Amino acid sequence: MRKLMIFAMIGFFAQLIDGSLGMAYGVTSSSLLLTLGVAPAAASASIHLAEVVTTAASGVSHVKFGNVDRSAVYKLIIPGSVGAFIGACFLSSLPGDAVKPFISLFLFILGIYVLFRFLFKFNPSGQEKSIELTRKQSIALGLVAGFADATGGGGWGPITTPVLLSKKGASVRKTVGTVDTSEFAIAISATAGFLISLGWEEVNWTWTIALMLGGIAAAPIAAWLVRILPAYLLGVLVGGFIIITNVRTLILFWSINGICSAAIYTILWIGWGLAIFYAVRHHRKNR
């Protein structure tokens, strides 16, 4: 019973982050499950199956609070679903780890851009605009992000959110809500691919249900937080989170030793904290 409570808390914590920042359900939950000694294949299959329910709850919550750009959702779900299904089916034969450092470097740079855009170039009086996404852009973004999500144990939010936020005039809350809502289709496709390639035996239903229950409880809270938190603060939080989550892959890829990696993390965490402090202070001054 105690272990089930821990799994439910993992699901709650992961969905709270994912639903409010538009990313990291898979990264957060898989990291915590692997720390508890769960086998990678079992963790991946269980998490993706749980995501089918948690993303549905998150999507409904975001729609209810008006956080969704429906046009962008419709453009992303088909290419994203195709990419996720292909990535899941061919996970064992595709070099997902080989491309991960390059994706992380791209996202790290995007994270810096997003953070600085909302720190220094954000106009709080400007009206929220629709997400500008052409058909070609949505196909390319959906395929890459869906594929990365299935092969890398998470990637739909970490890739889609910063790319959409890098567009001029993008609304943070609508970007987060759109990414979370569209992830429902990606979770279904990835789960179908995993069940075909791995089989039902890799799924631990007890763990999965516990993760689902925790995620369902967190979904409306996260959607509400996105609604009430200031856009400038959300942008700085998302940008910093993108940087922090991707620097770990780069540190491992470049084999940076313990002292240097600790120094890098310390600098980034302090820098992120100062950025949040500056954003809040600057906004209050100009209000």
GUROKE-200475 format. One record per residue (C-alpha): x, y, z; residue number from 1; residue in three letters. Coordinates in nm, 3 decimals. Example, Ala and Ser with C-alpha at 12.3 -4.5 7.8 and 13.67 -1.06 7.14 Angstrom:
% residues 2
        X        Y        Z    k    r
    1.230   -0.450    0.780    1  ALA
    1.367   -0.106    0.714    2  SER
//
This chain:
% residues 287
        X        Y        Z    k    r
    0.000    0.000    0.000    1  MET
    0.286    0.236    0.083    2  ARG
    0.445    0.174   -0.257    3  LYS
    0.113    0.249   -0.433    4  LEU
    0.093    0.580   -0.246    5  MET
    0.445    0.663   -0.363    6  ILE
    0.350    0.585   -0.725    7  PHE
    0.036    0.799   -0.695    8  ALA
    0.247    1.086   -0.558    9  MET
    0.489    1.044   -0.850   10  ILE
    0.195    1.068   -1.092   11  GLY
    0.061    1.376   -0.911   12  PHE
    0.398    1.553   -0.903   13  PHE
    0.480    1.469   -1.267   14  ALA
    0.140    1.587   -1.395   15  GLN
    0.155    1.906   -1.187   16  LEU
    0.483    1.998   -1.358   17  ILE
    0.367    1.885   -1.702   18  ASP
    0.027    2.053   -1.682   19  GLY
    0.165    2.387   -1.563   20  SER
    0.486    2.405   -1.770   21  LEU
    0.382    2.204   -2.077   22  GLY
    0.647    1.934   -2.044   23  MET
    0.825    1.672   -1.834   24  ALA
    0.558    1.417   -1.731   25  TYR
    0.758    1.137   -1.895   26  GLY
    1.097    1.272   -1.786   27  VAL
    0.989    1.329   -1.426   28  THR
    0.796    1.005   -1.375   29  SER
    1.049    0.783   -1.556   30  SER
    1.338    0.933   -1.358   31  SER
    1.159    0.869   -1.029   32  LEU
    1.048    0.518   -1.128   33  LEU
    1.399    0.419   -1.240   34  LEU
    1.533    0.553   -0.909   35  THR
    1.295    0.310   -0.734   36  LEU
    1.444    0.022   -0.934   37  GLY
    1.170   -0.024   -1.196   38  VAL
    1.301   -0.179   -1.521   39  ALA
    1.325    0.075   -1.810   40  PRO
    1.091   -0.119   -2.044   41  ALA
    0.828   -0.165   -1.774   42  ALA
    0.857    0.199   -1.670   43  ALA
    0.820    0.325   -2.028   44  SER
    0.520    0.106   -2.110   45  ALA
    0.344    0.186   -1.780   46  SER
    0.406    0.560   -1.808   47  ILE
    0.277    0.586   -2.166   48  HIS
   -0.036    0.392   -2.077   49  LEU
   -0.095    0.613   -1.773   50  ALA
   -0.047    0.919   -1.995   51  GLU
   -0.349    0.821   -2.203   52  VAL
   -0.570    0.896   -1.901   53  VAL
   -0.369    1.182   -1.748   54  THR
   -0.340    1.372   -2.079   55  THR
   -0.716    1.332   -2.132   56  ALA
   -0.783    1.479   -1.787   57  ALA
   -0.528    1.754   -1.849   58  SER
   -0.676    1.837   -2.190   59  GLY
   -1.030    1.861   -2.053   60  VAL
   -0.906    2.088   -1.771   61  SER
   -0.715    2.317   -2.008   62  HIS
   -1.015    2.343   -2.243   63  VAL
   -1.238    2.431   -1.947   64  LYS
   -1.004    2.712   -1.840   65  PHE
   -0.966    2.844   -2.197   66  GLY
   -0.598    2.754   -2.231   67  ASN
   -0.618    2.583   -2.572   68  VAL
   -0.561    2.701   -2.931   69  ASP
   -0.780    2.446   -3.108   70  ARG
   -0.642    2.521   -3.455   71  SER
   -0.287    2.438   -3.343   72  ALA
   -0.409    2.119   -3.173   73  VAL
   -0.572    1.995   -3.495   74  TYR
   -0.255    2.069   -3.692   75  LYS
   -0.027    1.883   -3.450   76  LEU
   -0.215    1.566   -3.354   77  ILE
   -0.195    1.374   -3.684   78  ILE
    0.180    1.415   -3.758   79  PRO
    0.254    1.379   -3.386   80  GLY
    0.057    1.053   -3.365   81  SER
    0.233    0.912   -3.671   82  VAL
    0.576    1.002   -3.532   83  GLY
    0.494    0.853   -3.191   84  ALA
    0.365    0.525   -3.335   85  PHE
    0.668    0.479   -3.562   86  ILE
    0.907    0.565   -3.278   87  GLY
    0.741    0.321   -3.038   88  ALA
    0.727    0.033   -3.287   89  CYS
    1.092    0.061   -3.385   90  PHE
    1.234    0.166   -3.049   91  LEU
    1.459   -0.140   -3.015   92  SER
    1.628   -0.086   -3.353   93  SER
    1.652    0.292   -3.364   94  LEU
    1.945    0.489   -3.216   95  PRO
    1.738    0.716   -2.995   96  GLY
    2.030    0.775   -2.755   97  ASP
    2.257    0.879   -3.043   98  ALA
    2.045    1.178   -3.143   99  VAL
    1.943    1.276   -2.790  100  LYS
    2.248    1.504   -2.724  101  PRO
    2.184    1.700   -3.045  102  PHE
    1.815    1.744   -2.960  103  ILE
    1.914    1.851   -2.608  104  SER
    2.161    2.109   -2.742  105  LEU
    1.891    2.252   -2.970  106  PHE
    1.643    2.266   -2.682  107  LEU
    1.904    2.416   -2.447  108  PHE
    1.955    2.705   -2.692  109  ILE
    1.579    2.743   -2.734  110  LEU
    1.540    2.747   -2.356  111  GLY
    1.787    3.036   -2.329  112  ILE
    1.597    3.221   -2.601  113  TYR
    1.259    3.166   -2.433  114  VAL
    1.393    3.276   -2.092  115  LEU
    1.552    3.595   -2.225  116  PHE
    1.250    3.678   -2.443  117  ARG
    1.015    3.673   -2.145  118  PHE
    1.273    3.834   -1.918  119  LEU
    1.360    4.136   -2.133  120  PHE
    1.125    4.154   -2.433  121  LYS
    0.791    4.060   -2.284  122  PHE
    0.516    4.320   -2.321  123  ASN
    0.255    4.260   -2.049  124  PRO
    0.008    4.497   -2.215  125  SER
    0.010    4.310   -2.545  126  GLY
   -0.289    4.097   -2.640  127  GLN
   -0.260    3.721   -2.660  128  GLU
   -0.230    3.600   -3.018  129  LYS
   -0.315    3.269   -3.179  130  SER
   -0.026    3.030   -3.230  131  ILE
    0.110    3.091   -3.579  132  GLU
    0.183    2.747   -3.722  133  LEU
    0.186    2.663   -4.094  134  THR
    0.096    2.319   -4.226  135  ARG
    0.460    2.240   -4.314  136  LYS
    0.581    2.353   -3.970  137  GLN
    0.317    2.148   -3.789  138  SER
    0.400    1.833   -3.988  139  ILE
    0.775    1.865   -3.924  140  ALA
    0.732    1.956   -3.557  141  LEU
    0.470    1.686   -3.494  142  GLY
    0.674    1.407   -3.656  143  LEU
    0.999    1.498   -3.477  144  VAL
    0.840    1.559   -3.136  145  ALA
    0.619    1.248   -3.154  146  GLY
    0.912    1.032   -3.261  147  PHE
    1.135    1.173   -2.986  148  ALA
    0.862    1.118   -2.727  149  ASP
    0.841    0.746   -2.802  150  ALA
    1.211    0.675   -2.855  151  THR
    1.351    0.900   -2.584  152  GLY
    1.107    0.832   -2.300  153  GLY
    0.956    1.179   -2.328  154  GLY
    0.989    1.463   -2.573  155  GLY
    0.652    1.588   -2.693  156  TRP
    0.639    1.871   -2.440  157  GLY
    1.014    1.946   -2.417  158  PRO
    1.034    1.988   -2.797  159  ILE
    0.692    2.132   -2.886  160  THR
    0.660    2.384   -2.602  161  THR
    0.986    2.578   -2.661  162  PRO
    0.940    2.574   -3.041  163  VAL
    0.591    2.724   -3.011  164  LEU
    0.704    2.972   -2.746  165  LEU
    0.986    3.091   -2.972  166  SER
    0.724    3.232   -3.210  167  LYS
    0.656    3.604   -3.179  168  LYS
    0.351    3.690   -2.970  169  GLY
    0.292    3.332   -2.850  170  ALA
    0.074    3.305   -2.539  171  SER
    0.239    3.101   -2.266  172  VAL
   -0.079    2.960   -2.114  173  ARG
   -0.226    2.874   -2.455  174  LYS
    0.101    2.713   -2.563  175  THR
    0.110    2.499   -2.247  176  VAL
   -0.259    2.408   -2.279  177  GLY
   -0.230    2.328   -2.651  178  THR
    0.075    2.106   -2.601  179  VAL
   -0.087    1.921   -2.311  180  ASP
   -0.418    1.871   -2.494  181  THR
   -0.260    1.745   -2.816  182  SER
   -0.045    1.503   -2.614  183  GLU
   -0.352    1.282   -2.561  184  PHE
   -0.337    1.164   -2.925  185  ALA
    0.040    1.114   -2.903  186  ILE
    0.003    0.906   -2.584  187  ALA
   -0.255    0.678   -2.753  188  ILE
   -0.033    0.622   -3.059  189  SER
    0.281    0.561   -2.853  190  ALA
    0.095    0.319   -2.626  191  THR
   -0.039    0.125   -2.926  192  ALA
    0.315    0.101   -3.066  193  GLY
    0.459   -0.014   -2.733  194  PHE
    0.189   -0.278   -2.683  195  LEU
    0.251   -0.413   -3.033  196  ILE
    0.630   -0.423   -2.991  197  SER
    0.659   -0.508   -2.619  198  LEU
    0.331   -0.683   -2.535  199  GLY
    0.089   -0.640   -2.245  200  TRP
    0.318   -0.831   -2.008  201  GLU
    0.551   -0.529   -1.976  202  GLU
    0.273   -0.324   -1.820  203  VAL
    0.235   -0.332   -1.443  204  ASN
   -0.131   -0.241   -1.405  205  TRP
   -0.104   -0.163   -1.033  206  THR
    0.169    0.095   -1.095  207  TRP
   -0.013    0.231   -1.398  208  THR
   -0.343    0.285   -1.215  209  ILE
   -0.161    0.454   -0.925  210  ALA
    0.014    0.689   -1.171  211  LEU
   -0.320    0.759   -1.341  212  MET
   -0.496    0.849   -1.017  213  LEU
   -0.220    1.086   -0.911  214  GLY
   -0.216    1.252   -1.254  215  GLY
   -0.595    1.293   -1.264  216  ILE
   -0.588    1.469   -0.927  217  ALA
   -0.314    1.711   -1.043  218  ALA
   -0.459    1.794   -1.388  219  ALA
   -0.720    2.057   -1.289  220  PRO
   -0.480    2.218   -1.037  221  ILE
   -0.211    2.258   -1.306  222  ALA
   -0.459    2.403   -1.558  223  ALA
   -0.577    2.650   -1.295  224  TRP
   -0.219    2.754   -1.213  225  LEU
   -0.150    2.828   -1.580  226  VAL
   -0.460    3.047   -1.583  227  ARG
   -0.370    3.260   -1.279  228  ILE
    0.011    3.284   -1.296  229  LEU
    0.141    3.591   -1.486  230  PRO
    0.256    3.514   -1.842  231  ALA
    0.600    3.670   -1.787  232  TYR
    0.659    3.445   -1.484  233  LEU
    0.540    3.134   -1.669  234  LEU
    0.776    3.216   -1.957  235  GLY
    1.076    3.248   -1.724  236  VAL
    0.979    2.928   -1.539  237  LEU
    0.939    2.732   -1.865  238  VAL
    1.263    2.868   -2.013  239  GLY
    1.464    2.784   -1.702  240  GLY
    1.308    2.439   -1.677  241  PHE
    1.402    2.365   -2.041  242  ILE
    1.763    2.465   -1.971  243  ILE
    1.794    2.264   -1.649  244  ILE
    1.638    1.944   -1.791  245  THR
    1.852    1.943   -2.107  246  ASN
    2.188    2.032   -1.955  247  VAL
    2.203    1.690   -1.784  248  ARG
    2.210    1.509   -2.121  249  THR
    2.484    1.742   -2.247  250  LEU
    2.694    1.690   -1.932  251  ILE
    2.671    1.312   -1.970  252  LEU
    2.747    1.330   -2.344  253  PHE
    3.058    1.542   -2.292  254  TRP
    3.165    1.333   -1.988  255  SER
    3.206    1.635   -1.763  256  ILE
    3.340    1.532   -1.421  257  ASN
    3.157    1.565   -1.089  258  GLY
    3.308    1.894   -0.967  259  ILE
    3.257    2.075   -1.297  260  CYS
    2.904    1.938   -1.342  261  SER
    2.815    2.044   -0.986  262  ALA
    2.948    2.393   -1.062  263  ALA
    2.742    2.410   -1.383  264  ILE
    2.424    2.304   -1.202  265  TYR
    2.490    2.553   -0.921  266  THR
    2.540    2.841   -1.165  267  ILE
    2.227    2.749   -1.363  268  LEU
    2.007    2.715   -1.053  269  TRP
    2.131    3.044   -0.908  270  ILE
    2.090    3.213   -1.247  271  GLY
    1.736    3.079   -1.281  272  TRP
    1.648    3.200   -0.930  273  GLY
    1.788    3.548   -1.005  274  LEU
    1.594    3.556   -1.334  275  ALA
    1.268    3.480   -1.151  276  ILE
    1.347    3.746   -0.888  277  PHE
    1.432    4.004   -1.158  278  TYR
    1.116    3.924   -1.359  279  ALA
    0.888    3.966   -1.057  280  VAL
    1.062    4.286   -0.941  281  ARG
    1.075    4.439   -1.290  282  HIS
    0.706    4.363   -1.353  283  HIS
    0.598    4.517   -1.021  284  ARG
    0.802    4.830   -1.094  285  LYS
    0.641    4.884   -1.434  286  ASN
    0.289    4.800   -1.325  287  ARG
//
